[in-house]
């Protein structure tokens, strides 16, 4: 009797478990779905938010300071907030001509950019290259480049342009050597030439301009 009652109770309990378990499963499944939906909704909302978020235009410190530059009080406030942006300063320290046929030729750089004529003499048919040292101060100089234009009797006969690169300010000077060239040779190429050399950056700010003359002769000048 006792065993039968226990059995009945056990069977009843088992039946209750069979009835309750599906509900628990459904509740668990529903809970998981709600959690997944919540997670999906959160991620989806974040994506929508990021897509709707539009960043304003990006400006450098220099550009920020130049905006509203006519407003003196606003300009001073920006300088206090952002710090005063210093313009890069590039100083050409030396120029020299290197040739395997002779000692190096050191070219003095005049302050007014107009050396005495002729500034130097090249031998026809000789190999040579230009070396210069420079120093960068205050700020980074972007896209520093060298240009040189040559005329003979008013006719442009050569133009050279070389990108030197971007340089950060430092105490030590930079040194750059141009690719080797060969002067033309022959009777008609001898004579006097005029030329203009410039060092500029990406903003076409000119750090040095030299207007000069040079000669091409049959031989080097004796030193």
N, C-alpha and C positions, 0 to 999 in steps of 0.2 A: 504494500500500500504506500509505504513511504517512498519506495523507489519509483512507483508509478507517478506519485505526485511530483517528485523531483524531476522525473522525466518530462512530465507535462509542463512543469514550470520552465524546465530547460528548453523544451520545444517552443514554449510561448516566447521565451526570451530570444531564442534563435529567430523566431518569426518576426519579433519586433526588430531585431537587428537587420533581418532581410528587408523590412519595410523602411527602417530609418536610414540604412546605408545609402540607398539611391538618392534620398534627399540630401544627405551629407555630400555625396558626390556632386550633385547638382549645385549645392551651395559652394563647394570648393571650386567647381568649374566656373560658376558665375563670378566668384571672387577673383579668380585668376584672369578671367576675361576683362573684368572691370579694371584690374591693375594694369593689364597690358594696354587696354584702351586709354587709361590715364597716362601711361608712359608714352604711348604713341601720340596722344594729343599734346603732351608737353613738348616732345621733340618737334612735332609738326608746327606748334605755335612758335617755338624758338626759330625754326627755319623761316617761317613767315615774317617774324620780327626782324631777322637778319636781312631778309630780302627787302623789307620795307625800309630798313635803316639806310639812309643815304649819307655818306660822309661828305663834309664840306670840302672845298678846294684846299689843297696842300700848298703852303707857302713857306719859303725859306725865311730865316730871320731877316736877311737883307730886304726881301720883298715886303715883309711885314712892316719894317721900319720906313720903307719908302712910300707905303700907302698913307694917304692923308698927311704927306710931309709938309703941306702948307699950313696945317694946324699945329702951331708951336707947342701948345699945352698937351695935345694928344701925342705928338712926337716924343716929348720928354717922358710922358707916362709909359709909352711903349719901350723906350730905352731902359727905363727902370725895371720894367717887367721882363723884357727879353734880353737885355744886355746890348750894349752898342756893338754892332757888327763892323769889324774893321775890314777895310779893303785889302786884298793881297798886294804885296809889294815885291816886285821882282827887280833885282839889280844885276846887270851884266857886269861881271868883275874883270874878265879878260877875254881876249880873242887872239888866236894864233893860227898860223898856216903851217901844216906839217907836210913835208915832202921827203921821200927817201933819198933825193939827190942833194940835199943841202940841210944845214941846221934850221931849226924851227924859226919862223918869222913871228915875232910878237908885235901885235898891232895896238898902239895906244888908242884908248877910247876918249875922244874929246867931249867935254861937257856940252858943247853946243851941237854935237852930232855931225860936225863938218870937219873932218881931218884934212890936213894939208895934202895937196895933190902932188904926185900920185900917192895914194895911201900905201900901195905895195906894187911889186912887179912880179909877174909870173913868167916862167920860161915856156915857150911853145912846146907842145908835145910832152909836157911833164905831168907826172902824177902828183896829186896833192889832196888834202882834205882840211876842213876847218874844225878847230876845237874851240869850245868856249866854256867858261865856268860862270855860274850865276848863283845867286842866293835868293831864297824866298822867305819873306817875313810876314807877320801879322795874321795871315789866313791862307787857306788852300787856294792855289791858282789852278783853274780848270782849263784844259786844252791849250797849253802853251805851245806856240808854233813859231817857226822861223820862216821868213820869206826873203827872197833876194831877187831883184829884177835888174837886168843888165841891158844897156843900150850902146850902140856904136853909131856915131854920126846921126843921132836922133832916131834910129831904128831899133826896136826891141829885138834882141838876139837871144835872150835866155831868161827864163823865169824858174826859180826853184822854190818849192814849198815843202816843209817837212814838219809833221806833228811830233812834238817832243813829249807830250804827255801831261799828266796832272801831278802836281807836286805840293807836298805839305810844308809848312814853315819849319825850319830847323837852323841851328847854328852853323852846321857844316855846309859848305857850298856843294852844288851839283856840278858835274862835268859831263859834257856831251860832245861826241865826235860825229861829224857829218859823214855820209858815205864818200868813199874816195872817187875823185873825178880826174879827168885828163884834159888839159887845156888843148884847144885846137892848134893845129900847126899849119904853116904856109905863109907865103908873103902877104896875102890879103887879110889874114887875121891879126897880124902885128899892128900895134898902135895903141891908142888911148881909148878907154871905155869909161862910161859913167854908170853908176849903180846905186841902188837904194836897198838897204837891209832893214828889216823890221822884226821885232819880237812882240807878238800879240797873244791875247788869250781868246777864249770862246766868245767873250763879249766885245771883241775887237778893241779892247783896251791896249794901247801901245805902250810898252815899257822902255823901248829904245828904238830910235830911228836914226840911221846913219846914211847920209848922202855923200858919196865919195867918187873918186876916180882911181883907176888902176891901169897899168900897162901890161901888155903881152909883148915880150921881146924874144929875140933869138936865143938869148942866154940869160941866166940869173945875173942880178946885179952883184958886183963884188962887194964884200963886207970888210 
